Amino acid sequence: MDPKDDLDAREAERVRRRDRDAAARARDLMRPGMGKVFKQIQDSWAEKAALDQDRARSEPQKGRDKPR
């Protein structure tokens, strides 16, 4: 038995509209071209990570340049 069956007509329509709106948001991410946007986002993450790695390599480490 579906819980929507227990509701009056106005409330059932409100629930259907809410569900349809939620599904529309999920479908919006699957539009043509959104894969390209996601790839651009991932590429920007990779560039930032590479810059962080380069910066970590180029910064002198504390205590490394001291004679032993």
N, CA, C and O atoms as a printed pandas DataFrame, in Angstrom:
     atom_number atom_name residue_name chain_id  residue_number  x_coord  y_coord  z_coord
0              1         N          MET        A               1    0.844   -1.185    0.000
1              2        CA          MET        A               1    0.000    0.000    0.000
2              3         C          MET        A               1    0.886    1.244    0.000
3              4         O          MET        A               1    1.820    1.351    0.795
4              5         N          ASP        A               2    0.599    2.140   -0.859
5              6        CA          ASP        A               2    1.371    3.361   -1.020
6              7         C          ASP        A               2    0.905    4.413   -0.006
7              8         O          ASP        A               2   -0.297    4.641    0.132
8              9         N          PRO        A               3    1.838    5.054    0.701
9             10        CA          PRO        A               3    1.428    6.078    1.677
10            11         C          PRO        A               3    0.694    7.250    1.025
11            12         O          PRO        A               3   -0.068    7.948    1.693
12            13         N          LYS        A               4    0.916    7.471   -0.269
13            14        CA          LYS        A               4    0.227    8.557   -0.958
14            15         C          LYS        A               4   -1.266    8.289   -1.086
15            16         O          LYS        A               4   -2.056    9.221   -1.234
16            17         N          ASP        A               5   -1.657    7.008   -1.030
17            18        CA          ASP        A               5   -3.062    6.658   -1.159
18            19         C          ASP        A               5   -3.879    7.140    0.036
19            20         O          ASP        A               5   -5.088    7.336   -0.086
20            21         N          ASP        A               6   -3.239    7.333    1.186
21            22        CA          ASP        A               6   -3.939    7.743    2.395
22            23         C          ASP        A               6   -4.190    9.252    2.448
23            24         O          ASP        A               6   -4.886    9.727    3.346
24            25         N          LEU        A               7   -3.642    9.997    1.516
25            26        CA          LEU        A               7   -3.737   11.443    1.552
26            27         C          LEU        A               7   -4.933   11.939    0.750
27            28         O          LEU        A               7   -5.409   11.260   -0.161
28            29         N          ASP        A               8   -5.414   13.137    1.101
29            30        CA          ASP        A               8   -6.480   13.722    0.285
30            31         C          ASP        A               8   -5.891   14.196   -1.046
31            32         O          ASP        A               8   -4.671   14.207   -1.207
32            33         N          ALA        A               9   -6.717   14.575   -1.972
33            34        CA          ALA        A               9   -6.281   14.874   -3.334
34            35         C          ALA        A               9   -5.278   16.027   -3.379
35            36         O          ALA        A               9   -4.292   15.956   -4.113
36            37         N          ARG        A              10   -5.515   17.084   -2.606
37            38        CA          ARG        A              10   -4.597   18.230   -2.632
38            39         C          ARG        A              10   -3.235   17.857   -2.073
39            40         O          ARG        A              10   -2.203   18.235   -2.626
40            41         N          GLU        A              11   -3.237   17.119   -0.981
41            42        CA          GLU        A              11   -1.958   16.721   -0.376
42            43         C          GLU        A              11   -1.215   15.745   -1.281
43            44         O          GLU        A              11    0.008   15.826   -1.400
44            45         N          ALA        A              12   -1.931   14.827   -1.919
45            46        CA          ALA        A              12   -1.296   13.873   -2.831
46            47         C          ALA        A              12   -0.657   14.614   -4.003
47            48         O          ALA        A              12    0.447   14.271   -4.425
48            49         N          GLU        A              13   -1.346   15.627   -4.531
49            50        CA          GLU        A              13   -0.775   16.416   -5.631
50            51         C          GLU        A              13    0.466   17.170   -5.166
51            52         O          GLU        A              13    1.435   17.283   -5.917
52            53         N          ARG        A              14    0.451   17.679   -3.960
53            54        CA          ARG        A              14    1.610   18.392   -3.413
54            55         C          ARG        A              14    2.813   17.442   -3.314
55            56         O          ARG        A              14    3.942   17.823   -3.620
56            57         N          VAL        A              15    2.556   16.216   -2.887
57            58        CA          VAL        A              15    3.625   15.220   -2.771
58            59         C          VAL        A              15    4.175   14.872   -4.156
59            60         O          VAL        A              15    5.387   14.767   -4.339
60            61         N          ARG        A              16    3.267   14.693   -5.138
61            62        CA          ARG        A              16    3.722   14.385   -6.502
62            63         C          ARG        A              16    4.549   15.525   -7.078
63            64         O          ARG        A              16    5.558   15.287   -7.742
64            65         N          ARG        A              17    4.132   16.759   -6.830
65            66        CA          ARG        A              17    4.865   17.926   -7.324
66            67         C          ARG        A              17    6.250   18.002   -6.675
67            68         O          ARG        A              17    7.240   18.294   -7.346
68            69         N          ARG        A              18    6.313   17.739   -5.378
69            70        CA          ARG        A              18    7.600   17.756   -4.672
70            71         C          ARG        A              18    8.526   16.685   -5.243
71            72         O          ARG        A              18    9.706   16.943   -5.476
72            73         N          ASP        A              19    7.993   15.490   -5.466
73            74        CA          ASP        A              19    8.804   14.407   -6.018
74            75         C          ASP        A              19    9.277   14.730   -7.433
75            76         O          ASP        A              19   10.420   14.445   -7.793
76            77         N          ARG        A              20    8.392   15.325   -8.229
77            78        CA          ARG        A              20    8.748   15.675   -9.601
78            79         C          ARG        A              20    9.830   16.757   -9.607
79            80         O          ARG        A              20   10.755   16.708  -10.418
80            81         N          ASP        A              21    9.715   17.733   -8.702
81            82        CA          ASP        A              21   10.732   18.779   -8.611
82            83         C          ASP        A              21   12.078   18.214   -8.182
83            84         O          ASP        A              21   13.117   18.626   -8.698
84            85         N          ALA        A              22   12.068   17.281   -7.248
85            86        CA          ALA        A              22   13.316   16.660   -6.797
86            87         C          ALA        A              22   13.953   15.859   -7.930
87            88         O          ALA        A              22   15.172   15.883   -8.097
88            89         N          ALA        A              23   13.146   15.159   -8.696
89            90        CA          ALA        A              23   13.668   14.376   -9.817
90            91         C          ALA        A              23   14.214   15.308  -10.906
91            92         O          ALA        A              23   15.188   14.973  -11.580
92            93         N          ALA        A              24   13.581   16.481  -11.078
93            94        CA          ALA        A              24   14.049   17.427  -12.096
94            95         C          ALA        A              24   15.451   17.924  -11.754
95            96         O          ALA        A              24   16.279   18.096  -12.648
96            97         N          ARG        A              25   15.725   18.155  -10.479
97            98        CA          ARG        A              25   17.069   18.601  -10.088
98            99         C          ARG        A              25   18.104   17.535  -10.413
99           100         O          ARG        A              25   19.201   17.849  -10.875
100          101         N          ALA        A              26   17.754   16.273  -10.171
101          102        CA          ALA        A              26   18.685   15.184  -10.471
102          103         C          ALA        A              26   18.895   15.052  -11.982
103          104         O          ALA        A              26   20.016   14.824  -12.436
104          105         N          ARG        A              27   17.819   15.195  -12.758
105          106        CA          ARG        A              27   17.938   15.103  -14.218
106          107         C          ARG        A              27   18.715   16.276  -14.788
107          108         O          ARG        A              27   19.356   16.151  -15.832
108          109         N          ASP        A              28   18.662   17.403  -14.117
109          110        CA          ASP        A              28   19.353   18.598  -14.599
110          111         C          ASP        A              28   20.856   18.348  -14.719
111          112         O          ASP        A              28   21.508   18.889  -15.612
112          113         N          LEU        A              29   21.398   17.538  -13.830
113          114        CA          LEU        A              29   22.824   17.225  -13.868
114          115         C          LEU        A              29   23.183   16.297  -15.021
115          116         O          LEU        A              29   24.357   16.167  -15.369
116          117         N          MET        A              30   22.197   15.660  -15.610
117          118        CA          MET        A              30   22.449   14.715  -16.693
118          119         C          MET        A              30   22.232   15.342  -18.078
119          120         O          MET        A              30   22.266   14.632  -19.084
120          121         N          ARG        A              31   22.012   16.645  -18.140
121          122        CA          ARG        A              31   21.824   17.323  -19.420
122          123         C          ARG        A              31   23.072   17.185  -20.277
123          124         O          ARG        A              31   24.177   17.034  -19.756
124          125         N          PRO        A              32   22.895   17.238  -21.592
125          126        CA          PRO        A              32   24.071   17.236  -22.462
126          127         C          PRO        A              32   24.970   18.427  -22.131
127          128         O          PRO        A              32   24.486   19.539  -21.920
128          129         N          GLY        A              33   26.247   18.190  -22.089
129          130        CA          GLY        A              33   27.194   19.256  -21.790
130          131         C          GLY        A              33   27.611   19.316  -20.334
131          132         O          GLY        A              33   28.622   19.943  -20.019
132          133         N          MET        A              34   26.877   18.694  -19.445
133          134        CA          MET        A              34   27.229   18.760  -18.026
134          135         C          MET        A              34   28.469   17.913  -17.737
135          136         O          MET        A              34   29.182   18.178  -16.769
136          137         N          GLY        A              35   28.735   16.897  -18.563
137          138        CA          GLY        A              35   29.956   16.113  -18.400
138          139         C          GLY        A              35   31.185   16.977  -18.621
139          140         O          GLY        A              35   32.201   16.826  -17.943
140          141         N          LYS        A              36   31.074   17.891  -19.588
141          142        CA          LYS        A              36   32.184   18.798  -19.868
142          143         C          LYS        A              36   32.415   19.726  -18.675
143          144         O          LYS        A              36   33.559   20.006  -18.317
144          145         N          VAL        A              37   31.335   20.199  -18.064
145          146        CA          VAL        A              37   31.453   21.073  -16.894
146          147         C          VAL        A              37   32.114   20.316  -15.747
147          148         O          VAL        A              37   32.990   20.846  -15.065
148          149         N          PHE        A              38   31.687   19.074  -15.543
149          150        CA          PHE        A              38   32.267   18.260  -14.470
150          151         C          PHE        A              38   33.754   18.028  -14.731
151          152         O          PHE        A              38   34.560   18.080  -13.802
152          153         N          LYS        A              39   34.124   17.774  -15.985
153          154        CA          LYS        A              39   35.528   17.567  -16.336
154          155         C          LYS        A              39   36.339   18.830  -16.064
155          156         O          LYS        A              39   37.466   18.745  -15.577
156          157         N          GLN        A              40   35.780   20.000  -16.374
157          158        CA          GLN        A              40   36.476   21.253  -16.116
158          159         C          GLN        A              40   36.706   21.445  -14.621
159          160         O          GLN        A              40   37.759   21.924  -14.203
160          161         N          ILE        A              41   35.714   21.067  -13.823
161          162        CA          ILE        A              41   35.851   21.180  -12.371
162          163         C          ILE        A              41   36.962   20.260  -11.880
163          164         O          ILE        A              41   37.806   20.669  -11.082
164          165         N          GLN        A              42   36.960   19.014  -12.359
165          166        CA          GLN        A              42   37.999   18.069  -11.952
166          167         C          GLN        A              42   39.385   18.552  -12.377
167          168         O          GLN        A              42   40.351   18.413  -11.626
168          169         N          ASP        A              43   39.479   19.114  -13.567
169          170        CA          ASP        A              43   40.770   19.632  -14.036
170          171         C          ASP        A              43   41.262   20.767  -13.148
171          172         O          ASP        A              43   42.455   20.867  -12.863
172          173         N          SER        A              44   40.341   21.619  -12.711
173          174        CA          SER        A              44   40.752   22.722  -11.834
174          175         C          SER        A              44   41.244   22.177  -10.488
175          176         O          SER        A              44   42.168   22.730   -9.892
176          177         N          TRP        A              45   40.623   21.093  -10.015
177          178        CA          TRP        A              45   41.096   20.469   -8.766
178          179         C          TRP        A              45   42.519   19.936   -8.959
179          180         O          TRP        A              45   43.373   20.102   -8.088
180          181         N          ALA        A              46   42.768   19.296  -10.105
181          182        CA          ALA        A              46   44.086   18.724  -10.377
182          183         C          ALA        A              46   45.140   19.826  -10.476
183          184         O          ALA        A              46   46.252   19.668   -9.971
184          185         N          GLU        A              47   44.796   20.941  -11.123
185          186        CA          GLU        A              47   45.741   22.048  -11.216
186          187         C          GLU        A              47   46.081   22.602   -9.838
187          188         O          GLU        A              47   47.241   22.900   -9.552
188          189         N          LYS        A              48   45.077   22.737   -8.990
189          190        CA          LYS        A              48   45.317   23.254   -7.642
190          191         C          LYS        A              48   46.195   22.288   -6.848
191          192         O          LYS        A              48   47.090   22.716   -6.118
192          193         N          ALA        A              49   45.942   20.999   -6.988
193          194        CA          ALA        A              49   46.748   20.012   -6.277
194          195         C          ALA        A              49   48.195   20.046   -6.762
195          196         O          ALA        A              49   49.121   19.927   -5.960
196          197         N          ALA        A              50   48.390   20.208   -8.059
197          198        CA          ALA        A              50   49.747   20.275   -8.607
198          199         C          ALA        A              50   50.472   21.509   -8.078
199          200         O          ALA        A              50   51.651   21.434   -7.732
200          201         N          LEU        A              51   49.780   22.634   -8.014
201          202        CA          LEU        A              51   50.401   23.854   -7.478
202          203         C          LEU        A              51   50.769   23.675   -6.006
203          204         O          LEU        A              51   51.831   24.119   -5.569
204          205         N          ASP        A              52   49.895   23.026   -5.250
205          206        CA          ASP        A              52   50.179   22.778   -3.835
206          207         C          ASP        A              52   51.394   21.868   -3.675
207          208         O          ASP        A              52   52.216   22.080   -2.784
208          209         N          GLN        A              53   51.509   20.851   -4.541
209          210        CA          GLN        A              53   52.658   19.941   -4.473
210          211         C          GLN        A              53   53.944   20.683   -4.829
211          212         O          GLN        A              53   54.962   20.520   -4.157
212          213         N          ASP        A              54   53.899   21.495   -5.879
213          214        CA          ASP        A              54   55.083   22.257   -6.282
214          215         C          ASP        A              54   55.507   23.209   -5.176
215          216         O          ASP        A              54   56.697   23.360   -4.899
216          217         N          ARG        A              55   54.534   23.847   -4.548
217          218        CA          ARG        A              55   54.836   24.784   -3.470
218          219         C          ARG        A              55   55.462   24.039   -2.284
219          220         O          ARG        A              55   56.392   24.549   -1.660
220          221         N          ALA        A              56   54.969   22.864   -1.976
221          222        CA          ALA        A              56   55.506   22.087   -0.858
222          223         C          ALA        A              56   56.942   21.643   -1.145
223          224         O          ALA        A              56   57.772   21.589   -0.238
224          225         N          ARG        A              57   57.229   21.328   -2.405
225          226        CA          ARG        A              57   58.585   20.907   -2.770
226          227         C          ARG        A              57   59.562   22.072   -2.734
227          228         O          ARG        A              57   60.720   21.903   -2.351
228          229         N          SER        A              58   59.097   23.257   -3.133
229          230        CA          SER        A              58   60.010   24.391   -3.253
230          231         C          SER        A              58   60.255   25.095   -1.925
231          232         O          SER        A              58   61.278   25.763   -1.772
232          233         N          GLU        A              59   59.357   24.966   -0.972
233          234        CA          GLU        A              59   59.554   25.609    0.327
234          235         C          GLU        A              59   60.593   24.834    1.126
235          236         O          GLU        A              59   60.536   23.606    1.192
236          237         N          PRO        A              60   61.531   25.533    1.725
237          238        CA          PRO        A              60   62.534   24.820    2.522
238          239         C          PRO        A              60   61.892   24.175    3.750
239          240         O          PRO        A              60   61.019   24.755    4.396
240          241         N          GLN        A              61   62.340   22.989    4.046
241          242        CA          GLN        A              61   61.820   22.270    5.192
242          243         C          GLN        A              61   62.574   22.729    6.440
243          244         O          GLN        A              61   63.790   22.912    6.405
244          245         N          LYS        A              62   61.864   22.909    7.509
245          246        CA          LYS        A              62   62.510   23.324    8.763
246          247         C          LYS        A              62   63.476   22.260    9.227
247          248         O          LYS        A              62   63.126   21.083    9.316
248          249         N          GLY        A              63   64.692   22.679    9.523
249          250        CA          GLY        A              63   65.667   21.759   10.063
250          251         C          GLY        A              63   66.444   20.967    9.032
251          252         O          GLY        A              63   67.385   20.259    9.388
252          253         N          ARG        A              64   66.076   21.066    7.762
253          254        CA          ARG        A              64   66.768   20.266    6.744
254          255         C          ARG        A              64   68.100   20.866    6.352
255          256         O          ARG        A              64   69.008   20.129    5.969
256          257         N          ASP        A              65   68.250   22.178    6.433
257          258        CA          ASP        A              65   69.490   22.794    5.973
258          259         C          ASP        A              65   70.519   22.951    7.104
259          260         O          ASP        A              65   71.573   23.555    6.903
260          261         N          LYS        A              66   70.225   22.428    8.246
261          262        CA          LYS        A              66   71.160   22.523    9.360
262          263         C          LYS        A              66   72.222   21.423    9.223
263          264         O          LYS        A              66   71.902   20.294    8.849
264          265         N          PRO        A              67   73.476   21.750    9.524
265          266        CA          PRO        A              67   74.512   20.711    9.476
266          267         C          PRO        A              67   74.291   19.700   10.608
267          268         O          PRO        A              67   73.747   20.023   11.664
268          269         N          ARG        A              68   74.721   18.501   10.354
269          270        CA          ARG        A              68   74.540   17.446   11.370
270          271         C          ARG        A              68   75.748   17.294   12.231
271          272         O          ARG        A              68   75.763   16.454   13.131
